[in-house]
């Protein structure tokens, strides 16, 4: 996943290619001209490249949109983490309450919980239906 820091504009081009499995120098000779051309292309683009304003606006808007998506994903992950922490805390409190109760009190408490849960389920079913 890309972080927001990686979206800052940089002059960089990525080349990816499969190299031959042989380790001899002759095997790499076939890809050497392509690699040299790539190096020259990036140098030329940086030194002489001029783009129209509309192209730069489009690039900038695309970058900003991607940054917004990354921020939204990051916020959703943080919210999920907060929810799980809250759930763990509620469970720990419930377990603590149950430990301090007698067996009859525990049974009553669990019965009440079960009833609450069934009422919630019934409400959900009546809303859907």
C-alpha positions in Angstrom: 0.0 0.0 0.0 1.3 3.5 -0.8 1.7 6.0 2.0 0.7 9.6 1.7 4.4 10.6 1.9 5.1 8.7 -1.3 2.6 10.9 -3.2 4.7 14.0 -3.1 5.7 14.9 -6.6 9.1 13.7 -7.6 10.8 13.4 -10.9 11.1 9.6 -11.2 10.4 6.9 -13.7 10.3 3.3 -12.8 11.6 0.6 -15.2 10.8 -3.0 -14.5 12.0 -5.8 -16.7 12.8 -9.5 -16.3 16.4 -10.3 -16.6 17.7 -13.5 -18.1 18.2 -16.3 -15.7 21.8 -16.9 -17.0 24.5 -15.1 -15.1 26.8 -14.6 -18.0 27.5 -11.1 -19.4 26.3 -12.2 -22.8 22.8 -12.8 -21.4 22.6 -9.2 -20.3 23.8 -7.7 -23.6 20.3 -8.0 -25.1 18.7 -5.8 -22.4 21.6 -3.3 -22.2 20.5 -1.0 -25.1 17.0 -0.7 -23.7 18.4 0.2 -20.3 20.7 2.8 -21.8 17.8 4.3 -23.7 15.7 4.4 -20.6 18.5 6.3 -18.8 18.8 8.9 -21.6 15.0 9.3 -21.8 14.7 10.1 -18.1 17.5 12.6 -18.3 16.0 14.3 -21.4 12.6 14.4 -19.8 13.8 16.1 -16.7 16.0 18.6 -18.5 13.8 19.5 -21.4 10.3 18.4 -20.6 7.7 21.1 -20.7 4.0 20.2 -20.1 0.9 22.1 -20.9 -1.0 23.7 -18.0 -4.0 21.5 -18.6 -1.8 18.3 -18.4 -0.3 19.6 -15.1 -3.7 20.4 -13.7 -4.9 16.9 -14.6 -1.9 15.3 -13.0 -2.3 17.4 -9.9 -6.0 16.6 -9.6 -5.3 12.9 -10.0 -2.6 13.0 -7.3 -4.9 14.9 -4.9 -7.7 12.4 -5.5 -5.4 9.5 -4.8 -4.2 11.3 -1.6 -7.8 11.7 -0.5 -8.4 8.0 -1.1 -5.3 7.1 0.9 -6.4 9.4 3.8 -9.9 7.8 3.8 -8.4 4.3 3.9 -6.1 5.3 6.7 -9.0 6.9 8.6 -11.1 3.7 8.1 -8.3 1.6 9.4 -7.8 3.8 12.5 -11.6 3.7 13.1 -11.6 -0.1 12.9 -8.7 -0.2 15.4 -10.6 2.1 17.8 -13.7 -0.1 17.5 -11.7 -3.3 18.3 -10.1 -1.6 21.3 -13.5 -0.5 22.5 -14.9 -4.0 22.1 -12.0 -5.5 24.0 -12.5 -3.0 26.8 -16.2 -3.8 27.0 -15.5 -7.5 27.1 -12.9 -7.0 29.8 -15.4 -5.0 31.9 -18.1 -7.6 31.4 -15.7 -10.4 32.3 -14.7 -8.5 35.4 -18.3 -8.1 36.5 -19.0 -11.8 35.9 -16.0 -12.8 38.0 -17.3 -10.8 41.0 -20.8 -12.3 40.9 -22.1 -15.5 42.4 -23.3 -18.3 40.1 -27.0 -17.3 40.4 -26.2 -13.6 39.7 -24.1 -14.7 36.7 -27.0 -16.8 35.4 -29.4 -13.9 35.7 -26.9 -11.5 34.1 -26.4 -13.8 31.2 -30.2 -14.3 30.8 -30.7 -10.6 30.7 -28.0 -10.2 28.1 -29.5 -12.9 26.0 -32.9 -11.2 26.1 -31.4 -7.9 25.1 -29.7 -9.5 22.2 -33.0 -11.2 21.0 -34.8 -7.9 21.3 -32.1 -6.3 19.1 -32.4 -9.0 16.6 -36.2 -8.7 16.5 -36.0 -4.9 16.0 -33.5 -5.5 13.1 -35.9 -8.1 11.5 -38.9 -5.7 11.8 -36.9 -2.9 10.2 -35.8 -5.0 7.3 -39.3 -6.6 6.8 
